[in-house]
Amino acid sequence: MTVQSDPSSWLSWQGRALVVGHGGIGQALVRQLAERAPNLEVLATSRGAGLSSVRRGNTGSLLPLDLSSDASLAALGERLSGGPPLRIVINTAGLLHDGELQPEKRLSQVRRTHLERHFRVNGFGPLLLAQTLEPLLPRDQPCHFASLSARVGSIGDNRLGGWYSYRAAKAAQNQLLRCLAIEWARRLPLACVSLLHPGTTDTPLSAPFQASVPPQRLFSPERAARQLLMVLEGLSPAQTGQFWAWDGQPIPW
């Protein structure tokens, strides 16, 4: 099944949208959500954000958040409590490489510290984010909780191996949010939980690995954001807990 987008579905939504992560895709999502959901206040988070407000149209504050820190998550929850309900949450924060942390090509390159870093951000972070934000989601209105995964996190689609830490952490995220979707289907039946693969996007995260990507498959952040929002707009609570590619095609677990 391919997701069919309804570009008018969010025009009447009221409340807040939150984009976690302020990289290329995150910034593009903020801009496009402000257009697609004009009645939502769009907020964003960044690890390097201060407490200053950066307003443009219905775009609200840029808030500090480190997904690997319980204290940072608690501070975000407190900052948002008492405000309008969160109708759309999209987590774009992720870790692939950083200094000595690089995707492994063989078993001998695997390090415990690298596995732990990947799991803190890519595996555990999205679930702990959901735990923090759960009290802020509406009980009587549809809402989305989506997180960027990656096709390389699919066990069924893995034919190349390597990238042990990143693949495993993304697979863990998929399982954790699948469990979340099942729980919320009972307690928050209007919520839709989604895992999204954005495709290879021209950002610093993918920059070292773009050489073999055909030009037509290397997306700008604006295009990636547009494609992801089109997928989300076509999803309903009946499709919660699924793993989707940028083109609306399901990805095997």
Backbone bond lengths (Angstrom), bond angles and torsions (degrees), N, CA, C in turn:
res aa  C-N    CA-C-N  psi(-1)  N-CA   C-N-CA  omega(-1)  CA-C   N-CA-C  phi
1 M - - - 1.461 - - 1.519 110.30 -
2 T 1.310 116.92 137.43 1.460 122.78 175.43 1.517 109.42 -105.47
3 V 1.342 116.34 136.90 1.457 120.43 178.67 1.521 109.67 -68.94
4 Q 1.321 116.16 134.75 1.459 122.26 175.90 1.523 109.14 -107.33
5 S 1.320 117.05 117.63 1.460 121.45 -175.55 1.525 112.05 -77.90
6 D 1.321 114.59 145.62 1.465 121.65 171.85 1.523 107.21 -118.28
7 P 1.343 118.72 96.28 1.464 121.52 -172.77 1.520 114.54 -64.88
8 S 1.332 118.24 -10.74 1.472 120.18 179.91 1.523 112.19 -99.29
9 S 1.354 117.46 1.24 1.461 119.45 -168.95 1.521 113.57 -67.81
10 W 1.340 118.11 -27.04 1.463 119.86 -176.16 1.523 113.23 -101.62
11 L 1.304 118.60 2.50 1.468 120.13 -174.54 1.522 112.83 -61.97
12 S 1.316 117.36 -31.40 1.467 120.23 -176.93 1.525 112.79 -99.81
13 W 1.346 117.57 -0.83 1.464 119.77 -177.83 1.521 110.25 -68.34
14 Q 1.317 115.95 139.68 1.463 122.60 178.00 1.519 109.58 -125.26
15 G 1.305 115.86 149.75 1.454 121.96 -177.96 1.516 109.97 129.27
16 R 1.315 116.26 -137.45 1.459 121.70 -177.22 1.521 111.02 -129.38
17 A 1.326 114.68 153.54 1.462 122.59 167.88 1.524 106.86 -122.02
18 L 1.311 116.33 144.04 1.461 121.57 -179.51 1.514 109.72 -128.66
19 V 1.339 116.16 124.84 1.459 122.37 175.00 1.521 107.57 -109.19
20 V 1.316 116.93 116.95 1.465 122.31 -178.91 1.522 108.56 -94.17
21 G 1.327 115.31 119.76 1.459 120.97 -176.06 1.513 109.89 104.23
22 H 1.344 115.94 130.79 1.470 119.65 -173.39 1.515 110.95 -121.48
23 G 1.350 115.81 36.45 1.455 119.82 172.86 1.511 110.21 -81.23
24 G 1.338 115.74 -160.08 1.463 119.45 -175.18 1.516 113.43 -60.22
25 I 1.345 117.38 -49.49 1.462 119.94 -179.82 1.522 110.51 -67.58
26 G 1.328 117.47 -41.34 1.458 120.42 179.62 1.513 112.55 -58.78
27 Q 1.336 117.11 -46.52 1.458 120.27 -179.70 1.525 111.12 -64.19
28 A 1.333 116.42 -39.84 1.470 119.71 179.01 1.531 110.81 -65.91
29 L 1.327 117.24 -37.88 1.462 120.08 177.51 1.522 111.36 -63.50
30 V 1.318 117.09 -41.13 1.464 120.71 177.99 1.525 110.36 -58.22
31 R 1.335 116.26 -47.44 1.465 119.62 -178.43 1.527 111.36 -63.56
32 Q 1.316 117.07 -43.31 1.461 119.42 -175.52 1.515 112.86 -76.70
33 L 1.327 117.95 -31.53 1.459 119.58 174.58 1.523 111.15 -64.05
34 A 1.325 116.29 -36.19 1.467 119.44 177.80 1.526 111.60 -60.67
35 E 1.327 117.08 -28.18 1.463 120.81 178.45 1.529 112.00 -87.99
36 R 1.316 117.52 -41.33 1.465 121.63 -174.60 1.526 112.43 -78.10
37 A 1.330 116.55 -28.07 1.469 121.19 -179.34 1.519 108.84 -128.57
38 P 1.326 117.76 71.28 1.466 121.49 -170.32 1.522 114.68 -64.64
39 N 1.325 117.97 -16.85 1.461 120.05 -179.68 1.526 112.91 -96.23
40 L 1.323 116.63 2.05 1.457 120.44 175.24 1.526 110.36 -96.87
41 E 1.318 116.40 138.71 1.462 120.89 169.52 1.528 107.02 -80.59
42 V 1.319 116.90 121.41 1.457 121.07 -175.24 1.530 109.32 -98.20
43 L 1.325 116.04 119.44 1.452 122.89 178.64 1.522 109.15 -110.93
44 A 1.320 116.10 157.24 1.460 120.65 178.02 1.518 109.04 -139.95
45 T 1.329 115.52 157.85 1.456 120.42 175.60 1.517 109.95 -123.81
46 S 1.337 114.41 156.16 1.458 121.57 177.18 1.510 108.37 -151.30
47 R 1.326 116.66 143.34 1.468 119.56 177.28 1.518 111.10 -61.41
48 G 1.332 117.44 -30.97 1.449 120.65 -176.22 1.512 114.41 -98.33
49 A 1.343 117.34 10.23 1.466 119.32 -175.45 1.519 111.20 -75.75
50 G 1.334 114.44 145.56 1.449 120.19 167.83 1.511 109.07 -92.45
51 L 1.300 116.96 -158.93 1.457 121.07 -179.03 1.514 112.26 -98.57
52 S 1.329 117.23 8.52 1.457 119.47 -178.81 1.515 110.51 -75.26
53 S 1.319 116.26 152.75 1.462 122.10 -179.64 1.518 109.27 -95.80
54 V 1.326 116.44 139.32 1.456 120.78 176.86 1.520 107.65 -123.54
55 R 1.287 118.47 90.53 1.451 122.18 -171.25 1.526 110.96 -99.31
56 R 1.336 113.77 137.14 1.451 120.67 171.07 1.520 106.44 -153.10
57 G 1.322 117.68 115.20 1.455 120.95 -175.88 1.516 109.03 62.40
58 N 1.333 117.20 -126.51 1.457 119.96 178.49 1.526 112.25 -96.57
59 T 1.342 116.43 20.75 1.463 120.92 176.99 1.519 109.05 -87.62
60 G 1.320 117.09 122.30 1.452 121.09 -174.98 1.507 112.84 -96.61
61 S 1.321 116.63 -146.10 1.447 122.63 -169.42 1.523 113.00 -70.86
62 L 1.322 114.54 151.08 1.455 122.25 168.49 1.520 106.32 -96.84
63 L 1.334 116.30 112.82 1.451 121.94 -170.18 1.527 110.98 -105.00
64 P 1.331 117.79 147.86 1.465 119.95 177.86 1.523 111.24 -76.25
65 L 1.328 117.13 138.56 1.464 121.72 174.54 1.513 110.13 -159.40
66 D 1.336 115.28 129.58 1.457 123.34 170.70 1.523 106.29 -116.87
67 L 1.340 117.20 109.94 1.462 121.35 -175.69 1.522 112.85 -61.33
68 S 1.314 118.39 -20.71 1.457 120.90 -178.47 1.527 112.59 -88.29
69 S 1.347 117.39 3.01 1.461 121.67 -176.29 1.524 110.21 -117.70
70 D 1.341 117.32 120.26 1.464 120.90 176.78 1.525 110.86 -62.85
71 A 1.326 116.77 -38.30 1.462 119.82 -179.47 1.521 110.97 -64.78
72 S 1.331 117.07 -39.01 1.458 121.24 179.46 1.531 110.78 -66.93
73 L 1.337 116.97 -40.91 1.460 120.50 176.96 1.528 110.72 -63.01
74 A 1.327 116.63 -43.96 1.471 119.98 179.77 1.521 110.90 -62.19
75 A 1.329 116.92 -39.63 1.469 120.23 179.41 1.519 111.27 -64.29
76 L 1.344 116.53 -38.23 1.464 119.38 177.36 1.523 110.68 -64.19
77 G 1.334 117.18 -45.81 1.449 119.92 178.91 1.513 112.59 -58.59
78 E 1.327 115.98 -41.32 1.461 120.14 178.77 1.520 110.79 -66.51
79 R 1.325 116.35 -39.93 1.468 120.52 -178.74 1.540 110.73 -63.38
80 L 1.329 117.39 -35.66 1.459 120.72 -175.76 1.528 113.39 -91.38
81 S 1.320 118.07 -13.00 1.460 120.71 -176.25 1.519 110.73 -64.85
82 G 1.309 115.64 145.90 1.456 120.80 179.39 1.509 114.40 83.46
83 G 1.343 117.42 -4.51 1.458 120.77 179.76 1.515 111.76 -94.21
84 P 1.322 117.35 -172.72 1.465 121.31 177.14 1.523 110.81 -60.90
85 P 1.322 117.53 156.95 1.471 120.31 -178.37 1.523 111.82 -65.77
86 L 1.318 115.01 151.41 1.464 121.25 175.27 1.523 108.42 -85.41
87 R 1.330 116.49 114.81 1.462 120.90 -179.39 1.532 112.30 -94.54
88 I 1.350 116.00 -30.04 1.459 121.00 -179.08 1.525 108.16 -137.90
89 V 1.325 116.35 125.37 1.462 122.66 172.64 1.523 107.45 -125.43
90 I 1.325 116.54 126.56 1.469 120.98 177.74 1.521 107.80 -128.99
91 N 1.322 116.21 117.20 1.456 121.17 177.43 1.525 109.99 -93.23
92 T 1.326 116.10 119.38 1.463 121.07 177.78 1.519 112.14 -112.04
93 A 1.330 117.47 -3.01 1.467 120.70 -177.10 1.517 110.24 -68.23
94 G 1.308 116.28 136.62 1.456 120.47 179.65 1.516 110.97 -163.72
95 L 1.323 114.98 165.17 1.462 121.82 -177.98 1.518 108.36 -133.82
96 L 1.325 116.65 127.27 1.464 121.82 176.24 1.523 111.21 -123.92
97 H 1.323 117.17 -46.88 1.462 120.77 179.71 1.517 109.13 -146.00
98 D 1.334 115.49 150.93 1.459 120.62 -178.22 1.518 107.81 -169.93
99 G 1.334 117.33 101.53 1.457 120.15 -179.37 1.514 111.49 62.74
100 E 1.340 116.99 -118.52 1.463 121.20 179.60 1.525 112.26 -72.48
101 L 1.316 117.69 -16.59 1.458 121.78 179.75 1.522 109.43 -78.77
102 Q 1.322 116.36 108.83 1.457 122.26 -178.82 1.529 108.83 -136.49
103 P 1.345 118.13 152.23 1.469 119.50 176.68 1.531 110.91 -58.35
104 E 1.333 115.58 133.16 1.461 120.38 -177.24 1.532 110.52 -78.08
105 K 1.322 115.37 138.07 1.464 120.65 175.27 1.525 111.73 -97.70
106 R 1.342 116.09 -18.65 1.466 119.37 -179.99 1.526 109.06 -151.80
107 L 1.319 115.35 163.62 1.461 121.80 -175.02 1.523 112.81 -56.53
108 S 1.324 116.96 -36.58 1.465 120.50 -175.86 1.527 112.46 -63.95
109 Q 1.322 117.41 -16.23 1.466 120.85 -178.74 1.530 113.04 -90.90
110 V 1.316 117.66 -6.24 1.464 121.03 -179.08 1.525 110.08 -70.66
111 R 1.339 116.01 134.71 1.466 122.33 178.20 1.534 108.88 -130.48
112 R 1.330 115.63 139.42 1.464 120.04 178.93 1.530 111.79 -55.61
113 T 1.335 116.29 -43.67 1.466 119.34 -177.75 1.524 111.28 -63.23
114 H 1.332 117.59 -35.20 1.460 120.68 178.96 1.526 110.95 -69.81
115 L 1.333 116.49 -41.93 1.465 119.71 175.53 1.525 110.61 -58.54
116 E 1.317 116.27 -44.68 1.464 120.06 -177.85 1.529 111.64 -64.09
117 R 1.320 117.30 -40.91 1.463 119.64 178.79 1.517 111.58 -63.74
118 H 1.336 116.88 -44.55 1.461 120.18 179.42 1.526 111.16 -62.12
119 F 1.306 117.18 -43.60 1.457 119.20 -177.97 1.521 111.53 -68.95
120 R 1.329 118.77 -35.37 1.465 120.29 178.47 1.517 111.28 -59.71
121 V 1.330 116.76 -44.04 1.464 120.81 -174.81 1.524 111.75 -90.15
122 N 1.332 116.61 -54.51 1.464 120.77 -171.81 1.527 113.35 -82.49
123 G 1.330 117.33 -28.12 1.453 120.66 -177.11 1.510 113.45 -96.25
124 F 1.343 116.32 -62.43 1.458 120.95 -174.09 1.525 112.96 -79.62
125 G 1.337 117.04 -32.60 1.463 120.76 -172.83 1.518 114.40 -53.35
126 P 1.349 119.55 -51.10 1.467 119.83 -177.51 1.531 113.47 -61.22
127 L 1.346 117.47 -37.53 1.465 119.28 179.80 1.523 110.96 -69.19
128 L 1.328 117.55 -41.80 1.458 120.24 178.89 1.530 110.92 -68.15
129 L 1.334 116.48 -29.98 1.462 119.96 172.63 1.530 109.73 -62.81
130 A 1.323 117.04 -45.64 1.460 121.02 178.65 1.522 111.09 -60.96
131 Q 1.314 116.78 -40.47 1.463 120.50 177.72 1.528 111.13 -60.73
132 T 1.327 115.94 -41.95 1.463 120.85 -180.00 1.523 111.69 -65.33
133 L 1.333 116.45 -41.01 1.463 120.70 -171.73 1.526 113.71 -91.14
134 E 1.312 118.03 -10.59 1.466 120.33 -176.45 1.536 113.21 -51.44
135 P 1.343 120.13 -44.05 1.469 118.99 -179.31 1.533 113.85 -64.63
136 L 1.338 117.32 -15.41 1.461 121.11 -176.14 1.525 112.68 -95.43
137 L 1.339 117.61 -4.80 1.459 121.21 -179.89 1.525 110.06 -83.20
138 P 1.334 117.48 145.51 1.468 119.80 -178.98 1.525 111.74 -73.23
139 R 1.307 116.03 146.58 1.465 121.21 176.11 1.519 112.12 -92.98
140 D 1.320 117.65 -18.98 1.463 121.27 -172.63 1.521 113.34 -119.37
141 Q 1.349 117.14 14.06 1.460 122.35 179.65 1.522 109.64 -139.91
142 P 1.340 117.79 150.24 1.469 119.42 176.06 1.533 111.04 -63.26
143 C 1.326 116.23 147.71 1.460 121.05 176.45 1.520 108.80 -152.06
144 H 1.331 115.40 157.85 1.466 122.56 179.68 1.525 110.09 -118.27
145 F 1.328 115.93 137.43 1.463 121.83 166.09 1.519 106.00 -125.57
146 A 1.325 116.95 111.08 1.465 121.99 -175.84 1.521 109.26 -125.73
147 S 1.330 115.63 149.04 1.455 120.81 177.96 1.516 109.43 -139.87
148 L 1.320 116.34 139.98 1.455 120.13 177.85 1.520 110.10 -72.38
149 S 1.305 115.73 122.57 1.444 122.51 171.41 1.522 106.64 -106.82
150 A 1.325 118.14 -149.43 1.458 121.45 178.33 1.519 107.95 -159.90
151 R 1.312 115.60 145.07 1.469 118.93 179.22 1.532 110.73 -58.80
152 V 1.332 117.47 -31.25 1.464 119.06 179.24 1.525 111.61 -67.37
153 G 1.330 118.15 -12.14 1.454 121.37 174.97 1.518 113.15 -82.81
154 S 1.318 117.51 -5.38 1.464 121.40 177.85 1.522 110.00 -78.14
155 I 1.334 116.68 124.35 1.466 120.25 176.58 1.520 109.94 -71.51
156 G 1.333 117.29 -41.72 1.452 120.64 -178.70 1.515 114.20 -66.98
157 D 1.347 116.55 -24.72 1.463 120.76 -176.75 1.530 112.42 -98.21
158 N 1.333 117.34 2.13 1.471 121.24 -174.53 1.521 110.31 -81.69
159 R 1.328 115.80 108.78 1.452 121.25 178.87 1.529 112.98 -122.50
160 L 1.329 116.69 -1.19 1.463 120.20 -177.02 1.519 112.82 -112.16
161 G 1.335 118.02 -23.57 1.455 120.62 -177.32 1.522 111.59 70.49
162 G 1.319 116.72 -164.53 1.453 121.00 -178.08 1.522 111.96 70.37
163 W 1.337 115.35 -175.32 1.458 122.00 178.73 1.533 110.50 50.16
164 Y 1.320 117.40 43.42 1.456 123.12 -172.02 1.531 113.16 -51.03
165 S 1.315 116.51 -53.98 1.466 120.40 -172.38 1.527 111.77 -66.99
166 Y 1.309 116.25 -46.30 1.468 120.40 -177.50 1.518 110.28 -66.59
167 R 1.336 117.23 -47.53 1.467 120.43 179.28 1.527 110.97 -57.78
168 A 1.320 116.19 -47.35 1.460 120.50 -175.74 1.523 111.54 -65.73
169 A 1.333 117.03 -40.43 1.458 119.85 -179.32 1.523 111.42 -67.73
170 K 1.331 117.30 -38.41 1.462 119.90 177.05 1.529 111.00 -68.71
171 A 1.336 117.18 -37.52 1.460 120.15 175.84 1.522 110.28 -63.72
172 A 1.331 116.86 -38.08 1.463 120.73 177.15 1.521 110.59 -63.92
173 Q 1.342 116.26 -43.09 1.463 119.23 177.11 1.532 110.73 -58.39
174 N 1.324 116.30 -43.92 1.461 119.83 -179.72 1.527 111.02 -58.26
175 Q 1.327 116.92 -45.11 1.466 120.31 -179.22 1.525 111.37 -66.64
176 L 1.325 116.50 -43.51 1.464 120.16 -178.57 1.531 111.43 -62.73
177 L 1.319 116.76 -43.41 1.470 118.63 -178.79 1.519 111.64 -76.65
178 R 1.328 118.13 -24.35 1.461 120.03 171.17 1.537 109.81 -64.25
179 C 1.338 116.46 -43.71 1.465 120.41 175.24 1.530 110.93 -60.85
180 L 1.327 115.89 -42.71 1.465 120.30 178.49 1.518 111.20 -59.41
181 A 1.329 116.79 -43.89 1.465 120.41 -179.15 1.524 111.12 -60.82
182 I 1.329 117.32 -39.60 1.463 120.53 179.42 1.525 110.87 -65.76
183 E 1.332 116.69 -42.49 1.464 119.82 177.89 1.525 111.34 -65.06
184 W 1.322 116.55 -47.88 1.464 119.20 -178.11 1.530 112.19 -66.57
185 A 1.327 118.32 -26.31 1.469 120.15 176.71 1.521 110.22 -60.87
186 R 1.335 116.82 -27.94 1.463 120.69 176.61 1.520 112.09 -85.35
187 R 1.330 117.25 -41.84 1.462 120.48 -171.69 1.526 113.63 -98.97
188 L 1.340 116.88 -29.46 1.467 122.54 178.12 1.525 107.92 -128.94
189 P 1.320 118.34 70.82 1.470 121.06 -169.51 1.517 115.09 -66.05
190 L 1.330 118.66 -10.38 1.460 120.75 177.67 1.529 112.16 -96.91
191 A 1.328 117.26 3.14 1.464 121.07 179.17 1.525 110.10 -88.78
192 C 1.326 115.91 145.89 1.463 122.51 175.71 1.526 108.39 -123.83
193 V 1.327 116.67 116.81 1.462 122.97 179.15 1.524 108.35 -99.61
194 S 1.323 117.18 130.25 1.465 120.92 -175.72 1.517 111.21 -136.91
195 L 1.328 116.01 142.08 1.459 123.55 167.53 1.518 107.40 -103.35
196 L 1.338 117.38 132.67 1.459 121.32 -173.36 1.528 111.60 -126.08
197 H 1.326 115.20 131.61 1.470 121.08 173.16 1.533 107.57 -101.97
198 P 1.351 118.25 114.08 1.469 120.21 -173.59 1.517 114.80 -80.23
199 G 1.339 118.31 -6.92 1.455 120.04 -170.11 1.524 109.38 80.93
200 T 1.320 116.14 170.70 1.468 119.83 179.76 1.525 108.92 -73.70
201 T 1.316 115.56 118.74 1.460 122.09 -174.34 1.519 109.81 -116.32
202 D 1.298 116.15 142.75 1.464 122.30 -175.24 1.525 110.04 -75.68
203 T 1.329 115.67 81.63 1.465 123.22 178.72 1.524 108.28 -134.22
204 P 1.333 118.32 167.56 1.465 120.08 177.26 1.521 113.15 -57.76
205 L 1.344 118.44 -29.14 1.468 120.44 -179.68 1.516 111.08 -61.74
206 S 1.336 117.37 -41.14 1.464 120.33 -176.16 1.526 113.24 -97.02
207 A 1.319 117.93 -7.31 1.468 121.35 -172.01 1.528 114.23 -51.13
208 P 1.350 120.55 -42.99 1.469 118.87 -178.01 1.525 114.31 -71.89
209 F 1.332 117.41 -7.00 1.461 120.45 -171.82 1.525 112.90 -122.87
210 Q 1.320 116.93 21.32 1.466 121.13 -174.25 1.528 113.71 -92.18
211 A 1.326 118.07 -9.63 1.470 120.27 -170.30 1.520 112.65 -58.81
212 S 1.317 117.56 -36.04 1.466 120.39 -176.21 1.527 113.11 -95.15
213 V 1.324 116.91 6.10 1.463 120.26 -177.65 1.529 109.40 -88.67
214 P 1.337 118.87 124.10 1.470 119.91 177.27 1.529 110.42 -59.50
215 P 1.327 118.53 143.98 1.468 120.76 -177.39 1.524 113.50 -53.10
216 Q 1.331 117.44 -37.15 1.462 119.74 -178.14 1.525 112.59 -72.37
217 R 1.341 116.58 -11.94 1.457 121.13 178.93 1.527 112.91 -105.67
218 L 1.312 117.12 3.73 1.458 121.39 175.70 1.522 107.68 -102.32
219 F 1.316 116.54 107.01 1.458 121.23 -172.22 1.524 111.64 -91.15
220 S 1.315 115.48 146.11 1.458 120.03 168.63 1.528 108.31 -72.37
221 P 1.343 118.47 156.78 1.467 119.51 176.30 1.523 112.43 -56.61
222 E 1.331 117.41 -37.27 1.465 119.48 179.81 1.524 111.08 -64.22
223 R 1.331 116.11 -43.18 1.468 118.19 179.49 1.523 110.88 -66.67
224 A 1.334 116.88 -43.03 1.462 119.78 179.16 1.524 110.90 -59.53
225 A 1.331 116.68 -44.68 1.469 120.00 179.70 1.521 111.02 -62.65
226 R 1.310 116.53 -43.14 1.474 120.27 179.69 1.526 110.76 -60.99
227 Q 1.319 116.62 -43.60 1.462 120.51 -179.43 1.528 111.40 -65.31
228 L 1.325 116.87 -42.20 1.460 120.14 -179.57 1.521 111.46 -64.35
229 L 1.330 116.45 -41.82 1.463 119.17 179.94 1.521 111.15 -67.49
230 M 1.322 117.29 -34.63 1.461 119.77 176.26 1.527 110.96 -62.33
231 V 1.340 116.51 -39.27 1.458 119.62 177.01 1.525 110.49 -64.61
232 L 1.328 116.52 -48.83 1.465 120.00 -177.82 1.525 111.95 -60.87
233 E 1.332 116.86 -40.08 1.464 120.13 -178.89 1.528 112.17 -62.98
234 G 1.317 116.92 -23.21 1.452 120.29 -179.61 1.511 114.52 -91.57
235 L 1.340 117.37 0.06 1.459 120.85 -177.38 1.515 111.75 -99.36
236 S 1.315 115.61 146.93 1.456 122.75 177.17 1.523 108.90 -125.62
237 P 1.338 118.58 169.93 1.466 119.92 177.88 1.526 113.29 -56.05
238 A 1.326 118.23 -24.74 1.461 120.90 178.45 1.529 111.66 -64.89
239 Q 1.344 117.95 -18.26 1.464 122.35 -178.49 1.522 112.44 -108.74
240 T 1.319 116.97 18.94 1.461 120.29 -178.06 1.523 111.07 -63.12
241 G 1.333 114.95 149.94 1.450 121.04 174.84 1.503 115.62 79.22
242 Q 1.348 117.78 26.80 1.461 121.25 -178.28 1.532 110.77 -112.15
243 F 1.317 114.82 163.15 1.470 123.76 -177.16 1.531 106.55 -115.07
244 W 1.348 116.21 116.79 1.462 121.19 -171.61 1.523 111.36 -121.73
245 A 1.331 115.83 143.77 1.458 121.93 171.22 1.517 109.42 -86.13
246 W 1.305 115.74 167.42 1.453 123.41 -177.90 1.517 113.07 -57.70
247 D 1.341 118.31 -25.88 1.461 121.91 -178.40 1.527 113.24 -94.67
248 G 1.341 116.43 11.36 1.449 120.05 177.74 1.512 114.49 83.55
249 Q 1.338 117.89 7.82 1.455 121.51 177.54 1.531 110.24 -90.11
250 P 1.326 118.19 139.07 1.475 119.59 177.23 1.527 111.17 -69.87
251 I 1.329 115.85 148.92 1.460 122.70 178.14 1.525 107.51 -113.68
252 P 1.340 118.30 135.48 1.461 119.67 178.83 1.523 111.14 -66.28
253 W 1.308 115.84 147.88 1.464 119.84 177.68 1.526 110.50 -66.53
